[in-house]
C-alpha cells in the first residue's frame, strides 16, 4: 500500500516539476527574445513573467519620463529603429529666439516649497551659465514648462504639441542635479544608458533587474548624441543599482573598472556640449567645453568628460579657477549623503517601489547662489495645477464611468475628464 502511494506521489511530483520547468521555458527573455520591442511588456500572471506582447504604458517610463500618446509612439519607433531621435523626434524649443539665445517660458506652481524653488533656481543658473538656453517667466506663450508638485520627479521629453510641459518636483526631488536632469528631458534628451552604443561601455546585468522592469533597460536606436562619447558620469545616466531586485548592480562598466556614483551631481562636459550642439549655440560664445575652460568643485582627472560644472559667483574678485571661488562654492552646500526618499513614488506604483527613487539623487542645497535670486523676486509666474489629464483619455473616461473620480490616485491624473480642476 505504501509503495503504491509513494508511486503516485512520485508521479505527481514529476508532473508538477515538469509544469514548472516548462512554464519557465515558455517565459521569454524580455526584451532579447522579442521581435518587436515594447514600451511596456504584458505581464503573465499565471507564469509571473513578462511576455513579448505589448500593452499601453500609462504614465511613467524609465521611472521619470511621462508619456502621452505622441511620446509613446516616438519611444516605440526608437526601440524598433523606425525613426531617429534627432530632429522632429526631439521636439526642440525653437519657437522663441532673442539674439543668439533660445528662450523657454516657464511658470512656478505656488505650492512648491522654498527648497524646491531654490533647486530650480540653481539648475536654471547652470543652464544660463553654460548654454544659450534662457528660461524666462511665461507671458502669454502657448508652449511653456510648468514646475509643479506631484509624486516623484518626472517630465515629458521635448516640447509638447499640446502646449504645457509639466515637470514634477515632488518630495525628495528638491535638488539641483535632479532638476537639471528633468529639464534636460524637457528640452529633448533621453537617458544616457539608452544610447545605442552603450554596450561598448557598460554591461546590463539582467539577472539582477526586478522581474517586470526589464523594459527600463532597452536601447533606443539612433539617438542623436552629436558625436560626443558615451559618458557614465552624465547627469542623464542611471545609477549602478537602478531597479535592482537584490541590491546588486544592474549596470557595470564593460572594462571592469569601478562604476563611480557621480551621476546627478550636476552637468558634465558632455552634457553641456550636447545641449549646445542640439540648439546650435554660438560656438564663439559657447564653444565646446573642456576642463580647461571650467571650474570644478572636485577634481576628476582621468577623463575630460568626467567633470562637473559649477555655477560661477557674481563676486568680481572671484575669477574662474581661483581658490577663493572654489571655497565659496563649497560653502554653499553640505554633503549630507543621499536624502531620505521614502515618500517619493511615481504615479503608478505603491510605497514598495520607492527604492527606484534613488536613481536620481544628490545632496540637498542649503543656500542659493547669489546670482540666482533674481529669478524669483519678480515676474516668475505662479499658477495652480493645469486642467489636463495625465492618463490617456480612454482610461480617464473609464474611471469616470465607474464613478472612481474621487479615488486618491485618480484625482491628480484625470482632472479634466473628471471635472475636478481647481
Secondary structure, 3 states (H helix, E strand, C coil): CHHHHHHHHHHHHHHHHHHHHHHHHHCCCCCCCCCCCCCCEEEECCCCEEEEEECCCCCEECCCEECCHHHHHHHHHHHCCCCCCCHHHHCCCCCCEECCEEEEEEEEECCCCHHHHHHHHHHHHHHHHHCCEEEEECCCCCCEEEEECCCCEEECCCCCCCCEEEEEECCCCCCHHHHHHHHHHHCCCCCHHHCCCHHHCEEECHHHECCCCHHHHCCCCCCCCCCCCCCCCCCCCCCCCCCECCCCCCEEECCCCCCCCCCCCCCEHHHHHHHHHHCCCCCCCCCCCCHHHCCCCCCCCCCCCCCECCCCCCCCCCCCCCHHHHHHHHHCECCCCCCCCCCCCCCCCCHHHHHHHHHCCCCCECCCCHHHHHHCCCCCCEECCCCCECCCHHHHHHHHHCCCCCCHHHHCCECCCCCCCC
